[in-house]
Amino acid sequence: MSGGRRRVVAGLVSLVLLGALAACTPRASEWTGEEYAIAGGGSTGVYFAYGSHLADELSKSLDIRMTAHETAGSIDNLLRVDAGDALIGFAQGDAAADAVAGAGAFSDPLQIEAIARLYDEYVHVVVRGDSEIADVADLAGRDVSLGAENSGVNVIARRVLDVAGVAAASVRDPQLDLRGSIAAMERGEIDGFFWVGGLPTPGISELADRMPVRLLPIDQEWVVDVNDRYSHAYRPADVPEGMYGLKESASTMAVPNYLVTSSSTPPAVVRDVLVGLFDARPRIAEEVPAAALLDRRQAIFTGPVPLHPGAVEYYRDLRD
């Protein structure tokens, strides 16, 4: 091989090596495990979709092995993160607030801190399009899934029923996750189900493609009552006309969603996660629209759940 060709080949090899090195962000030395988990949610929900894409992105950028795990939802995720079974997880703001306070479903405070406020989730009370059920009060005596056990959905569903004057015990609740609820509705086994997730939730969009559905309204006064009785984590919201084939917008309430980790997670690891999270935002948003709502200015507002020190450092450095 001539000297010129050798120089060309050497240059090409150098470019390939540089590209390979650039593909991975240098990670902190605190990444000492062989595999890491993200506590997601049901396989047809936004949590799992978001978590799966984030796991793929972090695996590539940090040259680690990370996977999203299917879970029952927020409460399950918080327990897994606290126990060290997952590095990070998704959680509704109300459930996370209960976790750090040792309230609600948590008998003792969990050592949980927030990494970022991601997006708001919307309460869905789904019934068939031809159902005679007109509002939440009509759910008394019906077969209605209030969400899987240890899910944030179950927490909110019971709170909504309470302010609507419906005793949870009057509802026949099979405690199904989103996938199970969708299947049961299609089989005619339940009259409705509760879900709390980003817009649009893939599983409900797919259900609406197969059969007409409606969302029961949640009055703004009820949102005020839920805040007064339980947690000031909620705000009035609307699911827009056209989504899920709705003929008009549906009033509901929204709750913020956080990415959380254990208080014991090294700050440098949290910083690496945040770098990867924000860098991957546009790519994840192509598949998970809720990811586009991640905003550096809003991400710090996670109270009453404290920001992890590594997250504080990351956001502070952005302002410097």
Secondary structure as UniProt FT lines:
FT   HELIX           3..22
FT   TURN            29..30
FT   STRAND          36..39
FT   TURN            43..44
FT   HELIX           46..62
FT   STRAND          66..69
FT   HELIX           74..83
FT   STRAND          88..92
FT   HELIX           93..101
FT   TURN            104..105
FT   STRAND          112..128
FT   TURN            129..130
FT   HELIX           136..139
FT   TURN            140..141
FT   STRAND          143..145
FT   TURN            149..150
FT   HELIX           152..163
FT   TURN            164..165
FT   HELIX           168..170
FT   HELIX           178..186
FT   TURN            187..188
FT   STRAND          192..197
FT   HELIX           202..210
FT   STRAND          213..215
FT   HELIX           220..229
FT   TURN            232..233
FT   STRAND          235..239
FT   TURN            241..242
FT   HELIX           243..245
FT   STRAND          250..262
FT   TURN            263..264
FT   HELIX           267..285
FT   TURN            286..287
FT   HELIX           289..293
FT   TURN            296..300
FT   TURN            303..304
FT   HELIX           309..319
//
